[in-house]
């Protein structure tokens, strides 16, 4: 699989981002911790440096460090059944360790002055941030989104927008800065540009052969998560997209002998990205797309109406939609990317983003004829993942897709 050269630039950008929290050559900015699909634009506009614990959770998983930290949180009373981002992160904090030290040369996670969460993903984020609010003695403020929405209506948008606006007075007090609506519009515009470029990147996987894989997306999304609302994210995706478009023009596939295309639904298994990438390449199979990477596409962002557009975009994310809506999206995406099969990751500690538990894979297969494979696993807890079972299941699934014509499938 050819390496993406722009990743070197991403590494530099992320290093600068993390090291800036500890830069003693400039006056210290107040620090806000924010959930990954929370209203970070408000925080950036008000002068906070924004840190994302979920990004740290993913790094703990990808570095395979979570195995040593999850039991620490379990021993402190946090159940093995709750989000393993949360348990890995809290366990690492309790041990005073972080992979950020090795990756980016910083001594610790940055100390927060405030914590901001949005329940559009799950309720665990509220409890997660409550832990740190007590540890650091700082406020934890939340936006409570309508849950599992179908068609979003104006009342729901107004409800979320008003909550976002209500954050302004306490954030002014904590930051010492006066809220500036024009500055917020600038930040929202930058996020919109980042979102559009990220969407363009993911859409390049419609090419045959696909120039990228889902596993590439899991790495490249870092800029859309932690650098959105900043010019560096826009600059990075412009460069990245230019590189990938050259692959499309040259018909260079991420999988050299692509014969089968798959769609991945649900969270990544962070500690197994390389394992899956190598496995599917060996099977001449490209996992071309996912709903997970699409989570940072915010098409509704509008600088002219920042609060309502943020409320709309952040409430419309896939994880927060009804089963009926999700089913429509998955069928549409399967057609867009021309996939031969769909993988559903049933993550043990992430039920909110596991879509295989209420008959959806079976309904989609019945409607489209596209076979599905459900893989048991987890986002961070490697004790829930069996490589042997996955290899056997994947090989059998690809064999089925290769030898059974679409019109002959059940």
N, C-alpha and C positions, 0 to 999 in steps of 0.2 A: 504494500500500500504506500503510495508516494506521500512524503511528508508535506504538510502545508507550511511553506516558508514564512508566511506572515505571522505564524505562531510565535516566532522570536520577538516580534514587535509587541505582541500581546503580553508576553512575559515581562518585557521592559515596562509596559504601561502599568501592569499589575504591581510590579515591584515599586514603581514610583508612588502608586496609590497607597500601598500599605506602609511604606516607609515615611510617607508624609504625615502620618499620625504621630510620629515620634521626632519630627524635624525640629530641633531646638534653635535653628537659625531664624525662624520666623515666629511671630506671636502665635500662641496656641489657640486654635479654633475649638469651640465647643463640639463635642462628639455626640451624635445620635445613632443609636442602634435601630435598625428598621427591618421589618420582615421583607422578604424578597419581592413581594408584589404589594408592598405598602406604599404610601404616598411620599416617596423619597424626594420628589420634586419640591415639595413644600419645605423640606428640611434643607436641601441644597440652596434653595432661594433665600433662606433665612440665615445662611452663613454657617450651617453645621457641616462638619465632615461626617459622612454617612458610612456606617459599618453594617454588614449583613451577616448575622449569625448563621443563617441557612447556608450561605456560601462556605462558611467555616465548617459546618456540618458535612457538606459535600466533600470538602478537602480532607476531613478526617476519614471519610469513607474511601475516597480515591487513593489516599496514602496507606490505607489498610491499618491505620492507627486506632480505628474505632473499637476494634476487638478488645484492646486493653482498657478502654475508658467506659464502655457501656456497663460492665459489671460494677464499676465504681458508683455510677448513678443508681443502678439497681439496688446496691447495698444501702443507699441513702433513701430508699423508698420509692424510687421511680420505676414503674412496672416495665418488665421486658416487652410488654405488648404495646407500649406507646411509642411515638415517633423516635426512631433511632438517630435522627439528626439531634433531637433534644437530648437523649441520654448520652450520646457520644460527646456532645458539646459540654454538657454539665459535668460529665465525668472528667474530661480533659481540664476543665476549669478547676475542679476540686483537686486535681493533681498538680496544677500550676504548669501545665504543658500545652504546647500548640505546635502543629506542623508549619505554622507561619514562620517560625524561627528559622527552620531549615530552608523553606521555600523562598522567603523574602527578607530574611535577616533582621526581623524585629523581635524584641524580647518577650512580648506577650500580646494578647488581644488588647485593643485600645479601651481604656476605661470610659464608660458612657456618662454623659450628663443627663440623658433622657432616653427612654425606650419607647418606640412607636410601632404598633402592630396593627394588622388588618386581618380580620377573621375570615376573609374571602377564601383562604386555603383550608383552614382547619381550626379547631378550638385550642389545640395544643400550644399554638403560638402565644396565647394569652398566659397560660400557665408557665411556659418557658420563660417569658419575659418577667413574670412575677417573681421568679427565682432570683433573677439578676437585680431586679428593683430592690429586693431585700438585701442582697449581698453588697450592692454599691450605695444603697441609700439614696436612690434617685427615682423620679416619677416614671411610671409606666402608663402610657396613654394609648387608647385603642379606638379603632374604627370597626364597628360591628356591621358587617354586610349582610343583606338578605341572602339566605342560604339555599343553594340548589335551585337557582332561578331558571325559568323556561324563557319566555319572552320578557325581557326587561322593560318595565314601564316607568313612566315619568315620576310617579310617587317614590319608587325605589331609588331612582337616580337622585332625586332631591334629598331623600333621607340620608344617603351616603355623603352627598356634597355638603350638606349642613354639618355633618360630623367632622368632615375635613376642615371646614371653615372654623369650627369651634376649637380646633387645635391651635389656631393662631395666637390667641392671648397668652396661654401658658408658654408657648414656644418663644414668644417675644420676651417674656420675663426670664426664661432660662438662657436664651442666647444673648440677650442684651441688645438685640437688633430689632428695628422697626420693620414690620412686614411691608414689602413693596410688590404690588400686583404686577408691575411691569417686569420686575426681575423674575417673578414666577412664570410669566408668559415666555420669557427667554428660555428658562429651563425646560418648560413643557415643550417648546419648539425643538430643543435639542433632543429630548427624549423621542419626540415624534420622528425626527430624522433618523435617529438610531434604530427605532422600531421599523421604519420603512426599509432601511438598509439590511437589517437582520432578516426581515421577511424576504427580501430579494435573495439573500444568501441561501436561505432554506429552500426557496423556490427553484434554485439552480439544480436541485436534485431530481427535478422532473426530466432532465436530460437522460438520454441513453447512450452510453453507460453513465451512471450518476457520478459526478466528480467528487462527491462527498458522501459520508455516511452519517447515520444518527450519532455514532460515537465521536465523529469530528464535531458535530453540533454541540455535544455535551461539553467539549473543551472550549469551543469558540464562543459559546453563549456567555462566558464570564464577563465580557465587556458589556453586554446588554443588561446584565444583572447589577454589577457593582460600579460600573462607570457611566450608567445612563444619566442623562441630564448634564453631561460634561462634554466639551468639544472633542476630547481625546477618543471617545467612543465613536463619534461620527467619522473622525479621521481614520480610525482603525478599520471600520467596516468598509469604507471606500477602498482602502488598499486590499483588504481581504477579498472583496468581491471582484476586483480587477484581476487578482491572481486566479480565482476559481473560474472566471469567464474564459480565461485562456485555456484552462483544462477542457471546458465545454467545446471550445472551437477546435481543439486538437483531438477531441474524442478520447481524452485520457480519463479512464475510470478509476475511482477510488479502490474498487475491487477489479483487478486486472482481467479476470475472465467472468465478468458478471453474466449470469444466466438466469438468476432468480432475484426478485425484488420483494422485500418485506416492509411492513409498517410496524412500528413499535408503539404500543400504548402503555402508558403508565410511567413510573419513575425509572431512572437508570439503576442498575446494581453497581454502585460507584466503585467498589473494590474489584469489580470484574470487567471493567471496560476493555482492557487489553485482551482478556480471555475471550470475550464475545467477539471482538474485532477479528482476532486470529481465527476463531472457530468459523465464523461465517465466510471469511475470505477463503479458508480451506474448502468450504462447501460452494465456492463460486457464487456466493449470495451477498447482496448488498441490502442492508437495512437503510432504506432511503429517507425515511421521515418518521416523525413522532408528534404526538400532541404535546409532549413535555417541552420540547424546544420552542414550540409555538406560543408558550405561556408568556413570552416577552415580546409579543407583537401587539402593539396598542394602536390599532388603526383609528380609534375614536378620539385620540388626543387632539385637542384644538386650542392653540394659544389664545384665541379670542374668547374662549369660555373655559378657563383652566379647571375650575373646581368641578363643574358638571361633567366635563369631558373626562377628567380623571376618575370621577365616580363611576361613570359609564364603563370606561375601559377596564378598570380594576375589578368591577363586579361581573363583567362579562367573561372573565377568564374561564377556560375550559373546565378546570377542576371544580368550579363553583356552579356548574350548570346542571340541569335536570338530566335524568337518564334519557329521556326522549330527545333532547337537544344534542347530547353527546353522541347518540346513535346516528343522528343525521350528519353531524360533523365527521365522524369516522367513515361513514359511507362515502361522503364527498371527498375526503382526503385519499381514501383508497383508490378512487377513480382518478383523481388529479395526478397521483404519483404512479399510477399503473402497476399496483402491487399484485403479486401472485398469492400472498398469504399475509396474515396478521398475527403478531405476537402480543399477548396480553400478559404483562408482568403483574402477578398478584403478590404485592409487597406486604409481608406479614405485619409490619408496624405502620403502614401507610394505607389504611383502608379508604381514606378520602380520595386518593388518586389511584385506586385499583378498581378497574371497571369490569372485572370478570365475575363479580359475585352475585349479580342479579339477572343472569341470562343474556346479557348483551352480546357476547361473542357468538352465541348460538343464533340470536336473531339476525345479526349482521351476515353470518354465513348463509342463513336461509334466504335473506333478501338479495344477496349479491353472488352467491356461489363461491365466495373467497374463503378458503379454509382458515381456521385459526388454531393457534397453539397457546395454551396457558402455561406459563412458567412460574413455579413457586420460588419466591426469593425475598429479598429485602433491599432497602436503599443502602443501609450501612452494616447491618448485623450479618456477618458472613456465616454465622452458625445456622442461618436459615437457608443457605445456598449449597446445593450439591452439584459440583461440576460434572460428576459422572452421570447423574440423572439428566442434566441439561444437555450434555453431549448426545446421549442416547435419544432423547426426545427431538432435538434439533435435526439430527441425522435422519431420523425416520420421517420427520415433517418435510424436509427438503426433498427426500426421496419421493414422497407422495406428490409434492408439487411438480417435480420434474417429469414424472411418468403418467400423471393423470390429467388429461386435457380439462381446461376450465369448464367446457360444456358438459363434461361427464361427471363433474363433482356434485356431491349432495348439497 
